[in-house]
């Protein structure tokens, strides 16, 4: 067995120093990548928040637009004399022909005898809706 010079590091110590340097570099790289990841996650979160806010605003605008269009159509029908009053249980509704048609179709889906409904109930709805379509 040969004796080594104590001032010269052994091959094992040299490998250990090299491994420690590599480990240190790996830790630096990991910290850098984690910083980048946090930045990207923050950017993504901000984009998702902005998207959700935009969708909420669009839904609200659509809801308001629909309500305004419905009100506009009601006033237009009243001005043109097309809206017909319908009184059910003391409640009077002003309905346009399109609304009467939609109610008739909905009631037919529910009460038509061919769909398993009650014929008398369907006749009652037809009797109530017929004067409104004229």
URFEN-V472757 format. One record per pair of residues at least 4 apart in sequence whose ideal C-beta (glycine too) atoms are under 6 Angstrom apart, sorted by the first residue. I is the first residue (numbers start at 1). J is the second residue. Records with the same first field share a line. If there is no record, write none. Layout:
BEGIN
I=J / J
END
This chain:
BEGIN
9=13 / 14
77=82 / 83 / 96
78=83
82=96
83=94 / 96
84=95 / 132
85=92 / 94
86=93 / 95 / 132
87=92
95=99 / 100 / 132
100=129 / 132 / 133
104=129
107=111 / 125
108=112
110=117
111=117 / 118 / 121 / 122
112=117 / 122
113=117 / 119
126=130
END
